[in-house]
Amino acid sequence: MTVEPLLPVELGQGKIRYAQGVKAGRWVFVTGCMAQNFADGIAPGVIAQPLPHGGLPKREKEAGLIFDHIARVLSEGGTDLSNLVRTDQYYTTVEAVPPYQAVRRRTLGQLIPPSTSIAMQRFVLPDADMNLQAIAIVPEDGFQVDHLHHRTIQSRPTSGYSPALTAGDFVFLPGSTTMAMVDEPSINGVAAAARMPEGMQWGGQPIKLETEFIVTERIAPSLELAGSRLEDVVKAQIYLTDPNDYSAFNEAWARHFGEDGPALSVIPCIERGLAVIDGKIEINILALKSNGATKKQHIDAGIVPGFRHQPQAVKAGDMLFLSGLMAIDENGLKANARPDPHQPWFGSSAAAQAEIIIDHASRLCEAAGTSIANAVRIQQFHTDMSEFYPVYKAWERTLDGAPVPFAAVEIPSPLPVPGATLLMDIWVYCP
């Protein structure tokens, strides 16, 4: 193990050992950060139950405490908020986004990194409306934060994040949707070029039109701004509001990336869970500079992917990015992870799924020359949050009781493979 857990704490009667952050060489990762006090769940001062409206609104207090936690983790890792390179925000309601963004603007000013905001169902703390993950760097010569700006490629003023950011050879882009820019023709907020003509019932598949538009009109120009291209993308997360779109999305995606594309995680979110109310998809990516010294390498450990053309994992410099993992083989959900309908309570499908996923991740780590003990970012997407504890126990056994850098988010079902209730997105340090 070459990573350092930051500010580990023990949570709840189950004695969950949680790493608030991880330092790995020149990187610092903040894990599933919520406005908790690590003893009572969400801090009582955030909820303020006796006088809930006697101070700042609950969600502004929530965001403020989250940024306090992040600042402490970064300080422990030898860096600060000015060196953030990416944030991922999950919410239980889109109504939590404006107060969060207002606090973020006050806290970060003009240094808001590329960001993704998605509405999901719930988190491991019932009173939480926000769950944040963040990535920062410890700057050194040739590895410093550079916010890039462009007149036509920019976020809305309320969001304020940079349209692209570089750190050394790494390029970070924000979550991209079909939201119309200021001067673009639009249909209910969606760029008209990403939609079928108004009033038409056919003339293309909506998810394919949106995917094509985001890749060619949002991602490709932003990459060009940073000296990168589509073939340099090493990691992508896709959020879909309609699970019926899994295959059609992948078909459109593969036309641009094929089997040489990035590690890929496709994650369902709630209906109308994106910034643009009628949007069907959001995509965030991490890439490399085309002319940089860091190159991407595909890793093959014989793991069956959930999608056609999906790479198993991609190594880029000192980081290994795994595609979204489910407990599957060529026959779908693995047999030992399927509940026995005649004896449904004599085992735990969630525990079995976690063991299989961690085994697959470990094999990919070994093939890349690292260890699962060097995991720095573990995003657990559950279709039922009550399955969190057996999944945590699988990590506890694997990591010999070391603090786990997890973020647990409940998503709507179904996942792409019938019977699967757990999807993991894992990043691993490769020293």
HELIX and SHEET records of a PDB file:
HELIX    1   1 PRO A   44  ILE A   47  1                                   4    
HELIX    2   2 LYS A   58  GLU A   76  1                                  19    
HELIX    3   3 LEU A   81  ASN A   83  5                                   3    
HELIX    4   4 VAL A   94  ALA A   96  5                                   3    
HELIX    5   5 VAL A   97  LEU A  108  1                                  12    
HELIX    6   6 ALA A  192  ALA A  194  5                                   3    
HELIX    7   7 PRO A  206  PHE A  213  1                                   8    
HELIX    8   8 ILE A  214  ILE A  219  3                                   6    
HELIX    9   9 ALA A  220  LEU A  225  1                                   6    
HELIX   10  10 LEU A  230  ASP A  232  5                                   3    
HELIX   11  11 PRO A  243  ASP A  245  5                                   3    
HELIX   12  12 TYR A  246  PHE A  257  1                                  12    
HELIX   13  13 GLY A  258  ASP A  260  5                                   3    
HELIX   14  14 ALA A  335  ALA A  337  5                                   3    
HELIX   15  15 SER A  349  ALA A  368  1                                  20    
HELIX   16  16 ILE A  372  ASN A  374  5                                   3    
HELIX   17  17 MET A  385  GLU A  387  5                                   3    
HELIX   18  18 PHE A  388  THR A  398  1                                  11    
SHEET    1   A 6 GLU A   4  LEU A   6  0                                        
SHEET    2   A 6 GLY A  21  ALA A  24 -1                                        
SHEET    3   A 6 TRP A  27  CYS A  33 -1                                        
SHEET    4   A 6 MET A 130  ILE A 137 -1                                        
SHEET    5   A 6 LEU A  84  TYR A  91 -1                                        
SHEET    6   A 6 SER A 115  ALA A 119  1                                        
SHEET    1   B 2 VAL A   9  LEU A  11  0                                        
SHEET    2   B 2 ILE A  16  TYR A  18 -1                                        
SHEET    1   C 7 ARG A 122  PHE A 123  0                                        
SHEET    2   C 7 PHE A 406  GLU A 410 -1                                        
SHEET    3   C 7 ALA A 375  HIS A 382  1                                        
SHEET    4   C 7 LEU A 422  TYR A 429 -1                                        
SHEET    5   C 7 MET A 319  LEU A 322 -1                                        
SHEET    6   C 7 ALA A 313  ALA A 316 -1                                        
SHEET    7   C 7 LYS A 296  ILE A 299 -1                                        
SHEET    1   D 6 VAL A 145  LEU A 148  0                                        
SHEET    2   D 6 ALA A 164  ALA A 167 -1                                        
SHEET    3   D 6 PHE A 170  PHE A 172 -1                                        
SHEET    4   D 6 ILE A 281  LEU A 288 -1                                        
SHEET    5   D 6 VAL A 233  LEU A 240 -1                                        
SHEET    6   D 6 ALA A 263  PRO A 268  1                                        
SHEET    1   E 2 SER A 186  ILE A 187  0                                        
SHEET    2   E 2 VAL A 190  ALA A 191 -1                                        
SHEET    1   F 2 ILE A 328  ASP A 329  0                                        
SHEET    2   F 2 GLY A 332  LEU A 333 -1                                        
END                                                                             
